[in-house]
Amino acid sequence: MPQGASKGLPLLDQALAIEPTYALAHGFAAWAHQTLFIRGGMQAEHREKAARHAHAAIEYGSGDAMALALAGVHHRPGGA
């Protein structure tokens, strides 16, 4: 839900400030922003951030199945 995503994003931002190539954190950030986009008002900012984090999760996590699955939440057929 949007409330949970909003609470989790600052923690993910902290993790990414320490380790910018942390694929799983990018994947969860993509998921959180996608949740905020879909369920929190369709704000373009969240859609753009979801895309950016999904691309980073794919770039840094080619061997991390969970990071890739979370990135796929954004990059699903017909998705945002």
N, C-alpha and C positions, 0 to 999 in steps of 0.2 A: 504494500500500500504506500501511497505517497509519504505518509508520516514516517514510516520506517526508512524509506529511501532517503528522506531529508536528514534523518538522524545519522545514517551510515555514511553519507557522502563526505562529511568533514574528516572522519576517520580514514576513509580511503584517500582523501587528499593528503593527509599526513603521511600515510604509507608511501604514496607516490612522490612526495617531497624527499623522502629518505632514499627511495629506490625507484627512480623514474621508469625503469624497464620491468617492473613487477607486473607480469602479464595477468595474473589472477586478479590483482587489484584493479587493473584496467577493465577486465571483464565484468567484475562486480559493479564498477562505476558505470559502464555502459548499460548494464541491466537497471541500475538505480535511475539513471537519467531517462531511460526508455519508459520506466514506470511513471516517473514524474511527467513525461510528455503525454503518455496515453491517459493516465488517470488523474493528472493534476492540471489540466487546462490547455493542453496542446500548444505549449509555448515553444517557439522555434529554437530558443536557446538550448532547451533540454534535448531536442532532436539532434542538433549539431554536436553537442557534447557527447551524446550517446554514440554518434557516428565516429567521432574522434577517438573515444576510448575503445570502441570495438575494433577499429583499425589498429590501434596500438596493441590490443590483446592478441590480435592475429600476427602482427609483426614480431612481437617479443615472445609469444607463446606457441610457436609452431609445434612444440612437443608437449604442450600442456592441454590435455583434453578438456578440462574444466574451463580454462580460459577461453578456449575456442568455442565451447558450447555456450558460454555466456555471451560471447561476441555474436554468436548466431541468433540470439534473441533480437538483436537489432537488424541483422542481415538476413531475415527470413523472406521467402518469396512473398511479394505483395506487402511487405512490412514497411515501416517508416524508415 
